[in-house]
Amino acid sequence: MDDKDQGKQNAANGMGPDKQPAAKPFSRRGLLRTLGIGGAVLAGSAALGGRFAYADNERPGGTDAGRAVLQVANVKELLALSPDSLRNGQRVVVGGYERNGDGGGKVVRWDANSTKADNGGTVHALVGGKWVKSDNSREMRYVDSGHNGRFEAVHSGVADFRWFGIFGNTQNADAALDAMANDLTIHRIEAHSDLNFVKRHVYHRSNLEVDFHNHTVTTEGMELNTLDNPFGAVMFFQGTATGVTQTVTLTEDVLEYSDMFQVADASPFRIGSWWHAGISANAGGKAQKELDYMIMVTEVFSATNHVRFNYKSGWQLAAGRQITYKEIQPAVRCHVRNMNFIGIPVPVNGTSVRPTPEWDQIGSNPVAYEYAVECDVTGINATKVFWPVVMRRYNTHFLTERCTLINPEERDWGGTGYLTQQINVLYGHVKDCNTSNARHLNDFTCAAYCMVENCHGDGDEYGPFVTHGQYEHDLTYIGNSGLLSFANSGTFWGDSAKRITVKKHIASRIVANKRLTDLTLEDCHAVVTYTKPGTKMANSGSIWVNMDGLQMRGCTAQEMITISKGSSRGKRKNIIDSCSFGMMNGYELARPIRAGTTQVGFTPSNGELTIINTEFTNVEEINLGSINKLTLINTWFKGLPVSGKVKVGTREIIMQGGGLINCGFLFTGAWDKVGDVNNAKNTPDQSITIDGGAVFSGTNGEKAFLKSVDPGNVITWSFGDCTSTAADANTAHFLIEGGTHKLKAFGSRFVGGKYAVSGGGFGGGSYLFVNSVIEENVDRSSLPAEAAGIRHSAGNLTLA
C-alpha cells in the first residue's frame, strides 16, 4: 500500500496520516456542547485566539495553523497527538478527562518550548514522540522524539479538580491542590465532588479562593502532624517575614487609644507595609503582652521616628518597655468556602498527658491562617476535628461565617475541639456559626476590635465564647447563645480584658470576674442547664462579674450573681439596671474580705455600685461582701420566710425605694483594707439609709429586717420616708445588740412587730432620735430610757 492508499485507509478509520486519532474540526455549537455555559464564555474570549477551526486551511498544516482550534474527546487522546502535527500556540479543546462531557473538559495550548513538570491537570507532556516508516516497510512505527513541548491549560484564573481526573474521594487530591494553589495565575479553585487529602499543605501566596461547593472533604490516611501544632491543617495559608526587623526602647508612654508609635528608625517603614509589633512581656507572665499584632503603616513621621499604624492601642504602654517590629509580607484574600469536613478518629485520652507520643499528631482540621489579611472562611460544616476548624494567628480584617462544628474528637486537651481559635487578631467578624458538644465556638486571645453575632453553642459546658485574658479589648457579642468566659485563663496571660460588650445573649454561665474593665451586659440571661438528663451543670444559671466600670441592663440569672473586684482601671460608674437574679443559699452577691480572697477574680468588691429597678429573689442566706458604697434604687430583696437573710459587710448602703420582703440585712461590720487576710477591722463603721418610699414587709429567720450582729459594730442608721410592716409581733424593724450606734428615724412608718435594742448600743458618743414617725402596734419596750442623746417619745404618732 503506497502513502496515498495508506492515507485513504487512515481517513476511513478516523486516523490522521501519522496513525494518530484525527483531530476533529468542530463548530461553535459543538464547542458549546462540550464546555457548557461557562465554556461558552471562555470560547468567545481572546484565550482561544478569537477564531475556530472551520476551513481546511485552518487545520494543522494549513495557512492559519497557529490559530486553529482542535478538539479531542479526553486527555488520553490529547496525549496521543503527534508533536509534529502541532504548531506553537496550538489550542485544543479537551471534551473531558476520561470521556467527553465528564466535567474535566478544558482548553489547552501547545507550548513547544515549555519544560514544565507534568502535573496531570494544568500541564501535560505528550506520551511519546512521532510515527515514522519502518525500514524496508510501509508499516509505521512510533519513535520517542524527546520533545520538550507541553500542553498548558488556558483559563481565566478558575481551575477545577476534575481537570486532574479527580471525581471523588477514591483518589487523593493533594497533588492537584498543590498544582493549582501554587500556580499564581489561578485565583479560584473549584471542587465538584467529594475529596480526600492525606497531606498538610502550606501556601505562601495571596488572592486565592477555594470553593468546595458543599462537597465532603475527608482525610483518611492523613500523614502525622508535627507535635502540638494546630496549624497543621489541610490548608495553611501563611505570610512570610521579610527579614527586616528593629527594636526600640520607649522613651515616652504610648497612651491608650494612640495610633502613633515610636520606632528606632522610621526609614524602613513604608505606607501600606505590614509589621508584626510585639512589646516585651510584663513581669507577671511570659504572655502578658498588651501589644502583639500585625498592623499596617498609614503615615510616617521621619523627623521624629514615629509611625502611625491602623490600630489604636487598647492599653497604655509605659516608657522603658521595648517594642520589636518585624516586617511581614502577609497572605491576602485567601478564602475557603463551602466544605463539609470529616476528620480522623483519635483514640480517647481522658488524661492530662499524652497517652502515646504521637497521639495529638493524628487528628486533622481543614484550614489555618497566620500573618493573613482579609482571609475569609464561609460555610464549613465540620465533625471529628481535633485542632480548631479555623485556626488564626496574626490575622486582620477577616470574616468567619456560617460554619458549624458538631462533636469534635477531643475537648479536654488544650486547644482542641474549637470551631475557631483566633490569637493576636484585629478587626475580625464571626457570624452565623454553631457548635454542638464542642470546647469553644469562638476563642479570642489578644484580640481587639472584633465582633461575634448570631452564633450559638449547645452542649456548652466547655464554654462556646471565651477570651484568654491576654489584654483583649473592644470586643462585641450580639445575639448569641452559650456559656461566656472572659479573661479566665490565668496570670500567665494577664487575666485582663477591656471594653467587652455583650447584648441579647442566652448563657448557661457568664464568667467575667477577673481583671475585666468596662464590661457591658445588656439583655443577657444565665439559665440553669443540664449536662445530661437529671444532672445539672455546675454553677449554671449564674453570672460572675468584675466591678470595674461594670454596666448591666435588663439581665437575669436564675441561680445567682457574684460580684468581685480584681482591677480598678475603669472611669465609668458601676451600674446594674432593670435586672432580676435568683440567689442560691450560701452564695455571695458580692465577695467579702476574708482569708484567701486575694486571688484575682475572688477579691472583695471595695468600690461603689448602684443597683436600679432590680430584684433579688429566693434569698435564703447570701453575702453582700465589702462594697464601699451600695446605692439601691427601687431594688427589692425577696427572701424565703424561714431563712431570708443577707450578711452585709458593705460600708455604706443607701436604699431609695424598693425594699425587703421576707428578708433581712445582717450587718457584720466592714473592713478597711482589701485582702486583709487577718480580717482585722481597721475601720468597722457602717451606715444604712432608708428613704424614697422603701418598704419592708413579712418576716425572716432572723426575725429582724435590719440587724447588727457584732457587739463591736459602729453603725449609723437613717430612716426617712419608708414603711416597715412586720408579719408578727416577734419580728423587729431593727435589732441592735451592743456596739456603738447612731440612729435617726424621721417621717417613717412602722407597723406591728417591735424595736429591739439591747446591750447598751447607745452609749457615749452615739444617739437615738425618733421623731415624726407613725407607729402602729409596735412594741417599743426595749428602747433605752431617754437621755441627752436619746429622744424617741415626743413628736410621734403612736397607735395601739
C-alpha positions in Angstrom: 0.0 0.0 0.0 1.5 3.3 -1.0 1.4 6.5 1.0 -1.7 7.7 -0.8 -3.6 4.5 -0.2 -2.4 4.5 3.5 -3.8 8.0 3.9 -7.2 6.9 2.5 -7.2 3.9 4.8 -6.4 6.1 7.8 -9.0 8.6 6.9 -11.6 5.8 6.6 -10.6 4.7 10.1 -10.7 8.1 11.5 -6.9 8.4 11.8 -4.5 11.0 10.7 -1.5 10.3 8.4 0.6 9.5 11.5 -1.9 6.8 12.6 -3.0 9.1 15.5 -6.6 9.8 16.1 -7.5 12.6 13.8 -8.1 16.0 15.5 -11.7 16.8 14.6 -12.7 20.1 13.1 -15.7 21.4 15.1 -18.3 24.1 15.1 -19.2 26.7 17.7 -22.3 24.6 18.6 -20.0 21.6 19.3 -17.8 23.7 21.5 -20.8 24.9 23.5 -22.0 21.4 24.0 -18.5 20.3 25.1 -17.8 23.2 27.5 -21.3 24.1 28.7 -22.4 27.6 29.6 -19.1 28.5 31.3 -17.2 27.2 28.4 -19.3 29.3 26.0 -18.0 32.4 27.7 -14.4 31.1 27.5 -14.8 30.1 23.9 -15.7 33.6 22.9 -12.7 35.0 24.7 -9.2 36.0 23.5 -7.9 32.9 25.2 -8.9 30.9 22.1 -7.3 33.3 19.7 -10.7 34.6 18.7 -11.2 32.0 16.0 -12.4 28.5 15.5 -11.3 25.7 13.1 -13.8 25.6 10.3 -11.9 25.5 7.0 -9.2 23.0 5.8 -6.6 25.7 5.7 -7.2 26.3 9.4 -6.4 22.7 10.4 -2.9 21.7 11.4 -0.5 22.4 8.5 -2.9 25.0 7.0 -2.1 28.6 6.4 -3.6 29.6 9.8 -2.3 26.5 11.7 -1.1 28.6 14.7 -4.6 29.8 15.4 -6.6 26.7 14.7 -8.6 25.0 17.4 -8.6 21.3 17.6 -11.0 19.0 19.5 -10.3 15.7 21.3 -12.6 13.7 23.5 -10.4 13.2 26.5 -6.9 13.6 28.0 -5.8 10.3 26.6 -6.5 11.4 23.1 -4.8 14.7 23.8 -1.6 13.0 24.9 -1.6 10.7 21.9 -1.3 13.7 19.5 1.9 13.8 17.5 4.1 16.9 18.2 4.8 17.1 14.5 1.1 17.8 13.9 1.2 20.7 16.3 2.3 24.3 16.0 3.4 26.5 18.8 0.4 28.2 20.3 -2.0 25.5 19.1 -5.3 25.4 21.0 -7.0 22.2 21.7 -10.5 21.7 23.3 -10.5 18.7 25.5 -14.0 17.4 25.9 -13.4 15.6 29.3 -10.8 13.9 31.4 -11.9 10.4 30.8 -14.8 10.9 28.4 -16.4 13.7 26.6 -18.6 15.8 29.0 -17.5 14.3 32.3 -16.7 17.8 33.7 -12.9 17.5 33.3 -13.0 19.4 30.0 -10.8 22.3 29.3 -8.9 24.3 26.7 -5.1 23.7 26.5 -2.4 25.5 24.5 0.6 23.8 23.0 3.8 25.5 24.1 6.6 23.9 22.1 9.3 25.3 24.3 7.8 24.5 27.7 9.6 22.1 30.0 7.3 22.5 33.0 6.7 19.4 35.0 3.6 17.4 34.0 1.1 17.7 36.9 -1.7 15.9 35.3 -4.2 18.8 35.1 -2.9 22.2 34.1 0.3 20.9 32.4 0.5 17.8 30.2 3.5 16.3 28.5 2.9 14.1 25.4 3.0 10.4 25.9 5.7 9.8 23.2 7.2 11.1 20.0 6.1 10.6 16.5 5.1 7.9 13.9 7.7 7.1 11.2 8.0 4.4 8.4 9.9 1.3 9.4 12.9 0.3 7.3 12.1 -1.7 4.2 8.5 -1.5 5.1 5.4 0.6 4.6 4.4 0.0 8.2 4.5 2.9 10.6 6.3 2.7 13.9 6.3 5.1 16.9 9.6 6.8 17.9 10.1 8.9 21.0 11.5 12.2 19.9 12.2 13.6 23.4 10.1 16.7 22.5 10.2 19.5 25.1 6.7 20.9 24.4 3.8 20.9 26.9 0.1 21.4 26.8 -0.8 24.1 29.3 -4.3 24.9 30.4 -5.8 28.1 29.0 -8.1 29.6 31.6 -9.4 32.8 33.1 -8.0 32.1 36.6 -10.5 29.5 37.6 -9.3 25.8 38.0 -11.1 22.6 38.7 -10.1 19.3 40.5 -11.7 17.4 37.6 -9.0 18.7 35.3 -6.7 16.3 37.1 -9.1 13.3 36.8 -10.3 13.6 40.4 -14.0 12.8 40.5 -14.4 11.6 44.1 -12.6 10.6 47.3 -11.2 7.4 45.9 -8.2 9.3 44.7 -6.2 11.6 46.9 -6.4 15.2 45.8 -3.2 16.6 47.3 -1.1 16.8 44.1 -3.9 18.5 42.3 -4.4 21.0 45.1 -0.7 21.9 45.2 -0.6 22.3 41.4 -3.5 24.7 41.4 -2.6 26.6 44.6 1.0 27.1 43.6 0.0 28.5 40.2 -0.2 32.2 40.7 -2.3 32.6 37.5 -5.1 30.7 39.3 -7.2 32.8 41.6 -10.1 30.3 42.2 -10.1 26.6 42.7 -13.4 24.6 42.5 -14.3 21.2 43.7 -17.3 19.4 42.2 -17.1 16.1 44.0 -16.1 14.7 47.4 -12.3 14.8 48.0 -9.7 13.1 50.2 -6.5 14.6 51.4 -3.5 12.9 53.0 -1.1 15.8 53.2 -0.9 19.0 55.3 -0.3 21.8 52.8 1.4 25.2 53.4 0.9 28.0 51.0 2.7 31.4 50.9 0.6 33.3 48.4 -2.3 35.7 48.1 -5.5 36.1 46.1 -6.9 32.6 46.0 -10.4 31.3 46.6 -11.0 27.6 47.2 -14.7 26.6 46.9 -15.7 23.0 47.6 -19.3 23.6 46.6 -20.6 21.8 49.8 -18.9 18.5 48.9 -17.3 16.4 51.7 -13.6 16.5 52.4 -12.1 13.6 54.3 -8.6 12.9 55.5 -8.4 9.1 55.5 -4.7 8.1 55.7 -3.6 11.6 56.7 0.1 12.0 57.5 1.1 12.7 61.1 1.1 16.3 62.2 4.1 17.8 63.9 3.9 17.9 67.7 1.4 20.2 69.3 0.6 22.1 66.0 -2.9 23.4 65.4 -1.6 25.0 62.2 -1.1 21.6 60.6 -4.3 21.8 58.7 -5.2 20.5 55.2 -4.6 24.1 54.0 -2.4 26.5 55.9 -2.1 30.0 54.4 0.9 31.8 55.9 2.5 35.1 55.3 6.3 35.4 55.4 8.8 37.6 57.2 10.9 39.8 55.0 13.8 39.8 57.5 13.7 43.5 58.2 13.5 44.0 62.0 14.2 46.6 64.6 13.7 47.1 68.4 13.1 50.3 70.2 13.1 51.1 73.9 10.3 53.5 74.5 11.4 56.9 75.8 7.8 58.0 76.2 4.5 56.5 77.1 2.2 55.2 74.3 -1.1 56.5 75.5 -4.3 54.5 75.4 -6.1 55.0 72.1 -3.0 56.3 70.4 -2.2 55.1 66.9 1.2 56.6 66.8 4.2 54.5 68.0 7.8 55.3 68.5 10.3 53.4 66.3 14.1 53.2 66.3 14.4 54.3 62.6 11.5 55.4 60.5 13.2 54.9 57.1 12.3 51.2 56.6 8.6 51.9 57.3 6.6 52.5 54.1 2.9 53.4 53.9 1.0 50.2 53.2 3.6 47.9 54.6 2.7 45.4 57.3 4.6 44.8 60.5 4.4 42.5 63.5 4.7 44.7 66.5 5.3 43.0 69.8 6.0 44.5 73.2 8.2 43.0 75.9 6.2 40.9 78.4 5.2 42.1 81.9 6.9 40.5 84.8 3.7 38.6 85.7 3.9 36.2 82.8 5.6 35.5 79.5 2.4 36.0 77.6 1.5 39.3 79.3 1.8 41.5 76.2 -0.6 44.3 75.6 0.7 44.8 72.0 1.2 41.8 69.8 -0.4 42.3 66.4 0.3 42.6 62.7 -0.5 46.2 61.8 -0.2 48.3 58.7 1.7 51.6 58.3 -0.6 54.5 57.4 1.7 57.5 58.0 5.5 58.0 58.7 6.9 60.9 60.7 10.5 60.5 59.8 11.8 63.6 61.6 10.7 62.2 65.0 10.9 58.5 64.3 7.2 57.9 64.8 4.9 55.8 62.7 1.1 55.8 62.5 -0.5 52.4 62.3 -4.0 51.2 61.5 -4.5 50.3 65.2 -5.4 52.3 68.3 -3.7 50.9 71.3 -6.1 49.5 73.9 -3.6 49.9 76.7 -1.1 52.5 77.8 2.5 51.3 77.2 5.0 52.7 79.6 8.3 54.3 78.8 11.1 51.8 79.3 9.2 48.9 77.6 10.6 47.5 74.4 8.8 47.1 71.1 10.2 44.8 68.4 9.0 45.4 64.8 9.3 42.7 62.1 8.2 43.4 58.5 5.7 40.8 57.1 4.6 40.0 53.6 1.1 38.8 54.5 -1.2 36.3 52.8 -4.0 38.4 51.4 -7.6 37.4 50.4 -7.1 33.6 50.6 -10.7 32.4 51.1 -12.0 28.9 51.8 -15.7 28.2 51.2 -18.5 25.6 51.3 -17.0 22.4 52.7 -18.3 19.5 54.7 -15.3 18.3 56.6 -14.9 14.9 58.4 -11.8 14.5 60.5 -9.9 11.4 61.6 -10.9 9.4 64.7 -8.4 9.9 67.5 -8.1 7.5 70.5 -9.9 8.7 73.6 -7.4 10.3 76.0 -9.2 11.2 79.3 -5.9 12.2 81.0 -3.9 15.4 81.2 -0.8 13.8 79.5 -0.3 12.3 76.0 -1.3 8.6 76.1 1.2 8.0 73.3 3.9 10.3 71.8 2.1 10.8 68.5 -1.4 11.0 70.0 -2.0 14.7 69.3 -0.4 14.3 65.8 -3.1 12.1 64.4 -6.1 14.4 64.1 -7.0 16.7 61.3 -8.5 20.1 60.7 -9.4 21.9 57.5 -7.8 25.4 57.4 -5.4 27.7 59.2 -4.0 31.2 58.7 -1.0 33.1 60.1 0.0 36.6 59.1 -3.1 36.9 56.9 -5.2 39.9 55.8 -8.8 39.7 54.6 -8.8 35.9 54.5 -12.4 34.7 54.9 -13.9 31.3 55.7 -17.5 30.6 54.8 -19.7 27.6 55.0 -17.5 24.9 56.6 -19.5 22.2 58.4 -17.2 20.0 60.4 -17.2 17.0 62.7 -14.5 14.8 64.2 -11.9 17.5 64.1 -9.0 17.6 66.6 -7.5 21.1 66.4 -9.7 24.1 65.6 -11.7 24.0 62.4 -10.5 27.5 61.6 -7.1 28.4 63.2 -5.9 32.0 63.1 -2.9 33.9 64.4 -1.8 37.4 63.5 -4.9 37.9 61.2 -6.7 41.1 60.5 -9.8 42.2 58.7 -11.3 38.7 58.3 -14.8 37.0 58.3 -15.7 33.6 59.5 -19.3 32.9 58.6 -21.9 30.1 58.5 -19.6 27.5 59.9 -20.5 24.6 62.2 -18.7 22.1 64.4 -20.5 19.0 65.8 -18.9 16.5 68.1 -15.2 17.1 67.8 -12.8 14.2 68.6 -11.3 15.9 71.6 -12.3 18.6 74.0 -10.2 18.2 77.2 -6.7 18.6 75.7 -5.8 22.2 75.4 -6.5 23.8 72.1 -8.7 21.0 70.8 -12.3 20.9 69.8 -12.7 24.6 68.7 -14.7 25.9 65.9 -12.3 28.9 65.6 -9.4 30.0 67.7 -8.0 33.5 67.0 -4.8 34.6 68.5 -3.4 38.1 68.1 -6.1 39.2 65.7 -7.7 42.5 64.8 -10.9 43.6 63.1 -12.4 40.1 62.8 -16.1 39.2 62.3 -17.6 35.9 63.3 -21.2 35.4 62.5 -24.0 32.8 62.0 -21.9 29.9 63.4 -22.9 27.0 65.5 -21.3 24.3 67.7 -22.6 21.2 69.4 -20.7 19.5 72.2 -17.6 21.4 71.3 -14.9 23.0 73.5 -15.2 26.6 72.2 -17.2 28.1 69.4 -15.1 31.4 69.4 -11.8 31.8 71.2 -10.1 35.2 71.3 -6.6 35.6 72.7 -5.1 39.1 72.5 -7.8 40.2 70.1 -9.2 43.6 69.5 -12.0 45.4 67.6 -13.8 42.2 66.7 -17.4 41.2 66.7 -19.3 37.9 67.1 -23.0 37.8 66.2 -25.8 35.2 65.9 -23.6 32.3 66.9 -24.9 29.5 69.1 -23.5 26.6 71.1 -25.3 23.7 72.6 -23.8 21.1 74.9 -21.9 24.2 76.1 -20.3 23.4 79.5 -16.9 23.9 78.0 -17.7 27.4 77.0 -18.5 28.5 73.4 -17.4 32.1 73.9 -14.1 32.7 75.6 -11.2 35.1 75.9 -7.9 34.1 77.5 -7.2 37.4 79.2 -4.2 38.4 77.1 -5.3 42.1 77.1 -8.2 41.7 74.7 -10.1 44.9 74.2 -13.1 46.3 72.3 -14.9 43.1 71.6 -18.7 42.9 70.8 -21.0 40.0 71.1 -24.6 40.3 69.8 -27.5 37.8 69.6 -25.5 34.7 70.6 -26.2 31.8 73.0 -23.8 29.6 75.0 -21.5 29.9 78.0 -19.3 33.0 78.3 -15.9 33.1 79.9 -13.8 36.1 79.6 -10.1 36.7 80.7 -10.2 33.5 82.6 -7.0 31.5 81.6 -4.6 32.6 84.3 -2.0 35.1 85.2 0.4 33.7 82.6 -1.7 35.6 80.0 -2.5 38.6 82.2 -6.1 38.0 83.4 -7.0 41.2 81.7 -9.5 42.5 79.2 -11.2 45.8 78.5 -14.4 47.1 76.9 -16.2 43.9 76.2 -19.9 44.4 75.2 -22.4 41.6 75.2 -26.0 42.2 74.0 -29.0 39.8 73.8 -27.3 36.7 75.0 -28.6 33.4 76.5 -25.9 31.6 78.5 -25.6 28.7 80.9 -23.0 30.8 82.7 -21.4 34.2 82.3 -17.9 34.3 83.9 -16.2 37.7 83.7 -14.7 38.1 87.2 -11.0 38.6 86.5 -9.4 42.0 85.6 -12.1 42.8 83.1 -12.6 46.6 82.8 -15.7 48.3 81.4 -17.8 45.2 80.8 -21.3 45.8 79.4 -24.0 43.2 79.6 -27.4 44.1 78.1 -30.4 41.7 77.9 -28.2 38.8 78.9 -29.7 35.8 80.7 -28.0 32.9 82.6 -30.2 29.9 82.8 -29.9 26.5 84.5 -28.8 23.8 82.1 -28.0 20.1 82.3 -25.0 18.1 81.1 -27.3 15.0 80.8 -30.9 14.3 81.9 -31.1 14.8 85.7 -27.6 16.2 86.1 -27.4 20.0 86.5 -24.4 21.7 85.1 -22.2 23.1 87.9 -22.8 26.8 88.5 -25.2 27.1 85.6 -27.7 29.9 85.8 -25.0 32.2 87.4 -23.2 35.4 86.4 -19.8 36.3 87.8 -18.6 39.8 87.1 -15.8 42.2 87.9 -16.9 45.6 89.4 -14.6 47.8 87.3 -16.7 50.0 85.1 -19.4 47.3 85.1 -22.7 48.1 83.5 -25.6 45.6 83.3 -29.0 46.3 81.9 -32.0 44.0 81.5 -30.1 40.9 82.6 -31.3 37.8 84.6 -29.6 34.9 86.4 -31.7 32.0 87.6 -29.3 31.0 90.4 -27.0 33.8 91.4 -24.9 36.8 90.6 -21.5 37.2 92.2 -19.6 40.5 92.1 -15.9 40.8 92.8 -13.2 43.5 92.1 -9.9 42.5 90.6 -9.0 45.8 88.9 -9.6 49.5 89.2 -8.9 50.8 85.7 -12.4 51.9 84.7 -13.6 55.5 84.7 -17.3 54.9 84.4 -19.8 54.1 87.2 -20.7 50.6 88.2 -24.4 50.2 87.4 -26.9 47.3 87.4 -30.2 48.4 86.0 -33.6 46.6 85.5 -32.3 43.1 86.2 -33.5 40.0 88.1 -31.4 37.5 90.0 -32.3 34.3 91.8 -29.9 33.7 94.7 -28.7 30.3 95.9 -28.3 29.6 99.6 -24.8 30.2 100.9 -23.5 32.1 97.9 -22.1 35.6 97.6 -23.7 38.5 95.9 -20.5 40.5 96.5 -17.4 38.8 97.7 -16.4 39.6 101.3 -13.0 40.3 102.7 -11.7 37.1 104.2 -8.6 34.9 104.3 -7.7 33.6 100.8 -9.7 36.2 98.8 -6.7 38.0 97.3 -6.7 35.8 94.2 -7.6 37.6 91.1 -11.3 37.1 90.4 -12.1 36.3 94.0 -11.2 39.6 95.5 -13.5 41.7 97.6 -15.7 44.4 95.9 -14.4 47.5 97.6 -15.7 50.1 95.1 -19.1 51.8 94.6 -22.1 50.2 92.9 -25.6 51.4 92.0 -28.4 49.0 91.5 -31.6 50.3 89.9 -35.0 48.7 89.3 -33.7 45.3 90.1 -34.8 42.3 92.3 -33.1 39.5 94.1 -35.3 36.5 94.6 -35.3 33.2 96.5 -32.9 34.8 99.1 -32.0 32.3 101.9 -28.6 33.2 103.1 -26.2 35.3 100.9 -23.3 37.5 101.5 -23.1 41.2 100.4 -19.4 41.4 101.0 -17.4 44.6 101.3 -18.6 47.1 98.7 -17.7 50.6 99.9 -20.9 52.2 98.8 -24.0 50.4 97.6 -26.9 52.5 96.3 -30.2 50.7 95.9 -32.8 52.5 93.9 -36.2 50.8 93.6 -34.5 47.5 94.2 -36.0 44.5 96.1 -34.6 41.6 98.1 -37.2 38.9 98.3 -36.5 36.0 100.7 -37.9 32.8 101.9 -39.9 33.3 105.2 -37.8 30.8 107.1 -34.3 32.0 106.2 -34.2 35.1 104.1 -31.1 37.0 105.2 -28.3 39.0 103.6 -25.0 39.3 105.5 -23.8 42.8 104.9 -20.1 43.8 105.0 -20.8 46.8 102.9 -19.6 50.1 104.4 -22.5 52.3 103.2 -25.9 51.3 101.9 -28.4 53.9 100.6 -31.8 52.5 99.8 -34.2 54.7 97.8 -37.5 52.9 97.2 -37.7 49.2 96.8 -37.1 47.2 100.0 -37.1 43.9 101.8 -39.8 41.2 101.5 -39.4 38.3 103.9 -35.7 39.2 104.1 -33.3 40.9 106.5 -30.0 42.7 106.4 -27.4 41.4 108.9 -24.6 43.9 109.5 -21.4 42.1 110.2 -19.0 45.1 110.2 -16.9 46.5 107.4 -13.2 46.2 106.7 -10.9 48.9 105.6 -8.2 47.0 103.7 -8.9 44.9 100.6 -7.3 41.5 101.1 -6.7 41.8 104.8 -6.2 38.1 105.4 -6.3 38.6 109.2 -9.8 40.1 109.0 -8.7 43.0 111.1 -11.4 45.5 111.4 -9.4 48.7 110.9 -12.5 50.9 110.4 -15.6 48.9 111.1 -18.1 51.7 110.6 -21.1 51.0 108.6 -24.2 53.1 107.6 -27.7 52.4 106.2 -30.0 55.0 104.8 -33.6 54.0 104.0 -35.7 56.6 102.1 -37.7 57.2 98.9 -40.7 55.2 99.9 -38.9 52.0 100.6 -40.9 49.1 102.0 -40.1 46.3 104.5 -42.6 43.5 104.9 -43.1 39.9 106.1 -40.6 38.2 108.3 -37.5 36.0 108.1 -35.3 33.6 110.0 -33.5 36.3 112.0 -36.8 37.9 113.0 -35.4 41.3 112.0 -35.4 43.5 108.9 -32.1 45.2 110.0 -29.8 43.6 112.5 -26.4 44.4 114.0 -24.9 41.1 114.8 -21.4 42.1 116.0 -21.1 43.7 119.5 -18.2 45.8 118.2 -20.2 47.3 115.3 -20.3 51.0 114.8 -23.4 51.7 112.6 -25.3 54.8 111.5 -29.0 54.2 110.9 -31.1 56.7 109.0 -34.8 56.0 108.4 -36.7 58.5 106.2 -39.7 58.0 104.0 -40.2 54.3 104.4 -42.8 51.8 105.7 -41.8 48.8 107.7 -44.5 46.2 108.3 -43.7 43.2 110.4 -45.7 39.9 109.9 -45.8 39.1 113.6 -45.0 40.5 117.0 -41.6 38.9 117.2 -40.2 40.5 114.1 -38.0 43.5 114.7 -37.8 46.6 112.5 -34.3 47.0 113.7 -32.3 44.8 116.1 -29.2 46.2 117.8 -27.0 44.0 120.0 -24.3 46.1 121.6 -21.8 48.3 119.7 -21.9 52.0 119.1 -24.8 53.3 117.1 -26.4 56.5 115.7 -30.0 56.0 114.8 -32.4 58.6 113.3 -35.9 57.9 112.2 -37.9 60.9 110.8 -41.1 60.7 108.8 -41.1 56.9 108.8 -43.9 54.4 109.4 -43.6 51.2 111.5 -46.4 48.7 111.7 -46.6 45.8 114.1 -43.5 43.9 115.3 -41.0 45.6 117.6 -37.9 47.7 118.1 -35.2 45.5 119.6 -32.3 47.3 121.4 -30.1 45.6 123.9 -26.6 45.6 125.3 -26.2 49.3 125.6 -25.9 50.1 122.0 -26.4 53.8 122.5 -23.7 54.8 124.9 -21.5 57.8 124.9 -20.9 59.5 121.5 -24.0 57.9 119.9 -27.6 58.9 119.6 -31.1 57.6 119.1 -33.6 60.1 117.7 -37.1 59.0 116.6 -39.4 61.9 115.6 -42.4 62.5 113.3 -42.9 58.8 112.8 -46.1 56.8 112.7 -46.1 53.7 114.9 -49.0 51.2 114.7 -49.0 48.4 117.3 -45.2 48.5 117.6 -43.6 47.1 120.8 -41.1 49.8 121.8 -40.4 48.4 125.2 -36.8 47.6 124.6 -35.8 51.2 123.7 -33.4 52.7 126.2 -34.5 55.3 128.6 -34.4 58.8 127.2 -31.3 60.9 128.0 -29.2 63.6 126.5 -28.6 61.7 123.3 -31.7 59.6 123.3 -35.1 61.0 122.2 -37.8 58.7 120.9 -41.1 59.6 122.6 -42.2 63.1 121.7 -43.4 64.2 118.3 -44.6 60.7 117.1 -48.0 59.4 116.3 -48.3 56.2 118.2 -51.3 54.0 117.7 -52.1 50.9 119.9 
